[in-house]
């Protein structure tokens, strides 16, 4: 089995197609986080940036516009369906964007070819994160900044936790994750992140707690917004093999639980991330 093979299969199968279909919604939902990340540690002077886990490319475009004329952003992702979206997005803009389908953990990047490594929720899925970051370190010029956002723990993120608890009234829980298993919350422990980056050769490591607010939609019903939330969260995996009536019960249960967070137009839920910066 090759490194990250489960993630490669997942993101190039039905899940990747589903995420690609929701890319416009995800771009709107997560754009404020990428903007906050760039404000937290502005990458002044970067001319050749690598966006790891670029997905549909919305944050790559945001990064290119922040870096300004003459800068180039290379987005790398394992998902073919998402990269199709990214390339369509790049075709309609003037910024220098290039997208590469590859596993950033093992891809043979030219040494010292980038002066910025950036990622918005794209680095928590490596089978061997220390080896992956060592590989990325080699791709960075000496002193180049690393800047990424990752989630804190599941229980610190009500946008996932509340929906999951409501769903578990009707479906069995997922298998407990294995220690250090790749996934959205794999970097919840800041001490672990610190150790991974330190052993991969990075220095000046800073891990900053950053609360966020997620606005799920405007002008739609609560049921519509719950459907969006379920599609992209862990509840979606729990419902994949469930009959129609169970899926409906779960959505109704989640909607009931989230009524206090719906203002009549927008479902507003809090989240918790780490903003991580370091130097090669």
JOPE-V264709 format. One record per residue. N is the residue number from 0. RES is the residue in one letter. PHI is phi as a letter, one per 40 degrees, with the letter a starting at -180 (999 if undefined). OMEGA is omega in whole degrees, -180 to 180 (none if undefined). D_LAST is the distance of its C-alpha to the last C-alpha in whole Angstrom. Layout:
n->(N,N)
res->(RES,RES)
phi->(PHI,PHI)
omega->(OMEGA,OMEGA)
d_last->(D_LAST,D_LAST)
This chain:
n->(0,1,2,3,4,5,6,7,8,9,10,11,12,13,14,15,16,17,18,19,20,21,22,23,24,25,26,27,28,29,30,31,32,33,34,35,36,37,38,39,40,41,42,43,44,45,46,47,48,49,50,51,52,53,54,55,56,57,58,59,60,61,62,63,64,65,66,67,68,69,70,71,72,73,74,75,76,77,78,79,80,81,82,83,84,85,86,87,88,89,90,91,92,93,94,95,96,97,98,99,100,101,102,103,104,105,106,107,108,109,110,111,112,113,114,115,116,117,118,119,120,121,122,123,124,125,126,127,128,129,130,131,132,133,134,135,136,137,138,139,140,141,142,143,144,145,146,147,148,149,150,151,152,153,154,155,156,157,158,159,160,161,162,163,164,165,166,167,168,169,170,171,172,173,174,175,176,177,178,179,180,181,182,183,184,185,186,187,188,189,190,191,192,193,194,195,196,197,198,199,200,201,202,203,204,205,206,207,208,209,210,211,212,213,214,215,216,217,218,219,220,221,222,223,224,225,226,227,228,229,230,231,232,233,234,235,236,237,238,239,240,241,242,243,244,245,246,247,248,249,250,251,252,253,254,255,256,257,258,259,260,261,262,263,264,265,266,267,268,269,270,271,272,273,274,275,276,277,278,279)
res->(X,X,X,X,X,X,X,X,X,X,X,X,X,X,X,X,X,X,X,X,X,X,X,X,X,X,X,X,X,X,X,X,X,X,X,X,X,X,X,X,X,X,X,X,X,X,X,X,X,X,X,X,X,X,X,X,X,X,X,X,X,X,X,X,X,X,X,X,X,X,X,X,X,X,X,X,X,X,X,X,X,X,X,X,X,X,X,X,X,X,X,X,X,X,X,X,X,X,X,X,X,X,X,X,X,X,X,X,X,X,X,X,X,X,X,X,X,X,X,X,X,X,X,X,X,X,X,X,X,X,X,X,X,X,X,X,X,X,X,X,X,X,X,X,X,X,X,X,X,X,X,X,X,X,X,X,X,X,X,X,X,X,X,X,X,X,X,X,X,X,X,X,X,X,X,X,X,X,X,X,X,X,X,X,X,X,X,X,X,X,X,X,X,X,X,X,X,X,X,X,X,X,X,X,X,X,X,X,X,X,X,X,X,X,X,X,X,X,X,X,X,X,X,X,X,X,X,X,X,X,X,X,X,X,X,X,X,X,X,X,X,X,X,X,X,X,X,X,X,X,X,X,X,X,X,X,X,X,X,X,X,X,X,X,X,X,X,X,X,X,X,X,X,X,X,X,X,X,X,X)
phi->(999,c,d,g,c,c,c,c,c,c,c,b,b,d,c,c,c,c,c,c,c,b,c,c,c,c,c,c,c,b,d,d,c,c,c,c,c,c,c,c,a,d,c,c,g,c,b,b,b,b,b,c,g,c,f,c,g,c,c,c,c,d,c,c,c,c,c,g,d,g,c,b,b,b,c,b,a,c,c,c,d,c,c,c,c,c,c,c,c,c,c,b,b,c,c,c,b,b,b,b,c,a,c,c,c,b,c,c,c,c,d,f,c,b,b,a,b,b,a,b,g,b,b,c,b,c,c,b,c,c,c,c,c,c,c,c,d,c,c,c,c,d,g,c,c,b,a,a,b,a,c,c,c,d,c,c,b,d,c,b,c,c,c,c,c,c,c,c,c,b,b,c,c,c,d,c,c,c,d,g,c,c,i,d,b,c,b,c,c,c,c,c,c,d,c,c,c,c,c,c,h,c,b,f,c,b,b,b,c,b,c,b,b,b,b,c,i,b,g,b,c,c,c,c,c,c,c,c,c,c,c,b,c,c,c,d,c,c,c,d,b,c,c,d,c,c,d,c,d,c,c,c,c,c,d,c,c,c,d,c,b,b,c,h,b,b,c,b,b,c,a,b,b,b,b,b,b,a,b,c)
omega->(-179,178,176,-174,179,178,180,179,-177,-173,175,178,-177,-179,178,177,-179,179,178,180,180,-172,179,178,-180,179,179,-176,-170,180,180,180,177,179,177,-180,180,175,-179,-179,-176,-178,-175,173,-180,-179,-178,-173,175,179,-174,-175,-170,179,-179,170,-177,179,175,178,177,-180,-180,179,178,-179,173,-174,177,178,178,177,174,176,179,-179,178,-170,175,179,179,180,172,177,-178,-178,174,178,-178,-177,-174,-177,-179,-176,178,-179,175,-178,-172,174,-177,174,-176,-179,-173,-176,-178,175,174,-179,175,-175,-180,177,173,170,-174,174,173,178,-179,-172,-175,-169,-179,174,-180,-173,179,177,-180,-180,174,177,179,178,179,-179,-177,173,178,180,-178,-179,167,-177,177,174,174,-178,165,-171,178,-177,177,-177,-177,-179,174,-170,-178,180,-179,180,177,-179,-174,171,-172,-179,179,-180,175,175,178,-179,175,178,177,180,176,179,-175,-175,-177,-178,-179,-178,-177,178,177,180,178,-178,179,-177,179,-179,178,176,180,177,-178,-175,178,-180,-169,176,-177,174,178,175,-179,177,-168,178,177,177,177,178,175,179,178,-177,173,178,176,-177,-179,-177,-173,-180,-179,178,180,178,180,-176,-171,-176,-178,177,-175,-176,177,178,179,178,-180,180,178,179,179,180,179,-179,-174,178,-179,-177,-178,-176,-178,177,-171,171,-174,-178,-178,176,-179,-180,164,168,-173,175,-180,178,176,none)
d_last->(30,27,24,24,27,29,26,27,31,31,29,31,34,36,34,31,35,35,32,32,36,34,31,33,34,30,29,31,30,27,26,26,23,21,23,22,18,18,20,18,15,16,14,16,16,14,16,15,14,13,16,16,19,21,24,27,24,25,22,21,24,23,19,21,24,21,19,23,24,23,20,19,18,18,19,19,21,24,27,29,31,29,27,31,31,27,29,32,30,29,32,33,31,30,26,24,23,23,23,22,24,22,20,16,16,18,18,17,15,15,12,10,12,11,9,9,10,13,15,18,20,18,16,19,21,19,22,19,16,14,15,14,10,10,11,9,6,8,9,7,7,5,5,5,6,7,11,14,17,19,22,24,27,30,32,30,30,34,34,33,35,38,39,38,41,43,43,43,47,48,45,44,41,38,37,35,31,30,28,24,26,23,25,24,24,22,20,22,21,19,19,18,15,14,14,13,10,10,12,9,7,5,6,9,10,13,15,18,22,23,26,27,31,32,35,36,39,41,45,45,47,45,46,44,41,41,41,38,36,38,37,33,33,34,37,37,37,40,42,41,44,47,50,50,52,49,47,49,50,46,45,48,47,44,45,47,45,43,46,45,41,43,45,47,45,41,40,37,35,32,29,26,22,19,17,13,10,7,4,0)
